[in-house]
Amino acid sequence: MRHLRQCLFIFLISLTVSAAGAAEVCEINKAADVIACAIKNHPNVVQAKAQVPIASINKELSSRWLNPELEGGAGYTREADESGLIGEIAVMQTIETLTKRNARRTQADAEYDLAFAASAEQREQAAVQTLSILNRLRQIDRERYMLDETIKIFSAVIKRYKARPALSPEDRVTADLFGFVLTNHRIEKNQLDGEEKELAGNLKTILARDIPALQKFFLYSPKVWPKIGADNVENSAVLTREQANITQARAAYLEAQSSSFSGFRIGPYIQTKPGEFGKIETGGVKFTIPIPIYSSAKPAQAWRMAVSAAESGYEAKKRELENSIDNLKSKYALGIAALGSYNVKEIEKHQARTKKLFGDGRVSGALLIESYRQMLDNVRIYHQYEMETLQALWRIYILQGKLLTNLDEVYDEKI
């Protein structure tokens, strides 16, 4: 009866969760709204979040008493001159030991913590994925603009060569070289278009809606890169999950301890049977107590070892995360230094000067091609370092358990 009631309760909660788990309609006016919507509507977030209220109900039910049970029986008797129906009915209540109750409550607590940690991890991953997409879309837009400019200039140069009545061998080779490079740049532009389309499709899946005018929601690196505070990984969702694993092992240990004697059943009963002068009714108290003849202490010993292993796993994971933060901090610092050494605007000025010199006939076509190649390569390298530095920052904030509460520190919407 108790299990039927619990299953019905969870079923009703599941219906509520299913309705609530549907993608929310988000109002999006700025990039921060896109990130907030992703944290709500990402498919993995919706799925993980749906388990939290169910685990919460199980946690509440774990503290309740077991329902009483109704026992009964009926029969027929015939003795000499007496015959008739006999019957018995009893109301039995299971009284669990404190260890058994603690095991059930501890298991429910662990399941709730695991569900909460899983939900937090998925929300963090949704935020990072969206941050990556919006930053990369901005980089793609920049790289494509530079390719468009290069294609436009090189096309004009080729057209100018073709307009000449005759070409010297050097000019012919130069014109062919411009053509080869132009073809490569067009392929690169098509690749960027494909990457943009894929990222936009991923964003649509995450948000459960289309976003027109993506340029409005581009993200940029922080104007001032945040300083990394003291290493504190204990607030991370990863360690919350590891702590829940310890709690789960402890619950199993308590369950094993109580397996030999988990409780007893007791309750009043009434019995009726025929008698010489009519129906005879008797009553009293019934009880059942398990006799732990065949019980073994080995399961409890095994689970005690499992608890020790889970505790060791927690400490090992903590050391691993602390080492990861150290490595990420070094990568983050090197990334900031590398970004500071790049002056993209100065490269563009140098490229513009080279273009003018080529127009005046003072430098060769090969030098112009090399100038544009260097400019494009430098921008790509800058974007690569930028993304790696951003990802290091996001990962550090995740390990410190503060990404979701400090999102405004890890990006800028406009430069």
C-alpha positions, 0 to 999 in steps of 0.5 A: 500500500505504501509503495502504491501511494509513493508510486502514485505520488511520484507519477503525479510529480512526473506529470508536473515536471513534464509540463514544467520541463517543456522549453520556456519561451524566452524574451531575448533582447541582449546577449545575456538573455541568450545565455539565460535562455540556454541555461533554462532550455538546453535539452540536457538541462531540461532532462537533468532538472526534471530529476530534482523534484522527483528526488526531493519527493523521495527525500520527503517520503523517506522520513515517513513511517511505513503504513500499517498492514491489515492481516486476516484469515477465515475458515470453517470448523466442525467439532462434535455438536459445534460447527461454524466459521472462524476468523481473525483480523489484525492490524500490524505496524512495522517498527524499523530500527533507527539504523534502518530508517537512517539508511533509507533517509541517507540514501534519499539524501544522496539521490537528491544531492546527485540530482542537484549536482547533475543539474548544476553541471548541465547548466554550467555546460550549457552556459559554456557552450553558449558562450563559446558559440556567441564568441566564435560567431563574432570571430567568424564574422571578423574573419569572413569580413577580412576574407571578403576584403581580400577576395575583393582586392585580389579580384580587382588585381586579376581584372587589372592584369587581364585588361592589359594587352600583353603580360610579361612572364613575371606578370603572368606568373603573378596573375596566376598566383593571385588566382590560386590564392583567390580560389583558396580564400573562397574555399576558406570563406565557404568553410566559415559559412558552413561553420556559422550555419552549424553553430547557429543550428546548435544555438537554435537547438539549445534555445528551442527558438530561432534568433534573427540578427545574430550580430546583435548578440555577439560576445567579446572578451572581457575588457579587463580580464578578471583576476583569479581568486584563491583556489576553492574547489569544494563548491564545484558541482563535481565535488558535490557529486563525489560527496553524494557518492560517499553518502550513497556508500554510507547508506548502503553500509547502514542498510547492510548493518540493519539486514540482520535485524531491521525491525519487527511487526506488532499490532492488535488482533481479534479472533472469532470462533464458534462456542457451545453457547454462541460465538467466542471472541478473543483478542490480544497482541501479535508480533513477529521478530526476525531471528538472525540465524543465517545473517552475516557481517560480511556485507557490512564489512564490504560496504564499510570498505566501499565508504573508505574507497568513496572517501579516498576518491573524494580526496583524490578528485579534490587534489585533481581539481586543485591541480587542474586549476593550477594548470588552467591559471598558468594557461590563462596567464600565458593566454592574456600575455599572448593576446597583449602581444598582438596588435591587430590594428597595427597589422591592418595598417601595415597591410594597407600600406603594402596595398598602396605600395603595390598600387604605386608599383613599388612592391611585387604582387607576391609581397602583397599576397604575403602581406594579406596571408600574414594578416589573416594568419595573425587574426586566426592565431589571435582568435585561437588564443582568445578562445583558449584563454576564455575557455580556461577562464570559464573552466576555472570559474566552474571548478570554483563553483561560481560560473553561473553566479558571476557570468558578467565577469567572463564576457563583454557584449560590446567592445 
